[in-house]
Amino acid sequence: MHQFTPGPTPIILAIDDLRALPRATRIARTSRDGAQLLQEHRDAFIDELWLDHDLGGDDSIMPVVTLLEEAAFHGRPFHIGTVYVHSANPIGAETVVRSLSHWKYHVRRAAAQ
């Protein structure tokens, strides 16, 4: 009888100030912590990256988007399966989708889980 051997645990990162996102293996609540979280996984394959646009107060996801864009610009994009944008801010979400799609990241709009 053949036994199923599970593969490595997927890396699912989220940057969101409020949502629980139970599928996420790590959650950052600010753009600063989000950028640090991505840097910690710089050389790993990130299966999913969940991004919220508005992160409370004056904070937004845009510093993280800039980090991702600059990495791609310099020829070292982050290795991400899919970036999910799950913001309640439609204009902000569309800005993130457009910006990251331009740099060939696989981006989808999604409802937060």
PEUR-V892954 format. One line per field, one symbol per residue. psi: psi as a letter, one per 20 degrees, with the letter a starting at -180 (. if undefined). burial: I if it has 16 or more other C-alpha atoms within 10 Angstrom, else O. A space follows every 50 residues. Layout:
BEGIN
psi->???
burial->???
END
This chain:
BEGIN
psi->ppqpoqaqpqooqqophgqgmhiphqpqirhghggggghhkgjrpogqop pqgpkpcjqrihhgggggghgghjjmqqnpfpppolqiohggghgggggh hhjjqopqqqpq.
burial->OOOOOOOOOOIIIIIIIOOOIOOIOOIIIIIOOIIOIIOOOOOOOIOIII IIIIIOOOOIIIOIIOIIIOOIOOOOIIOIIIIIIIIOOOOIIIOIIOII OOOOIOIIIOOIO
END
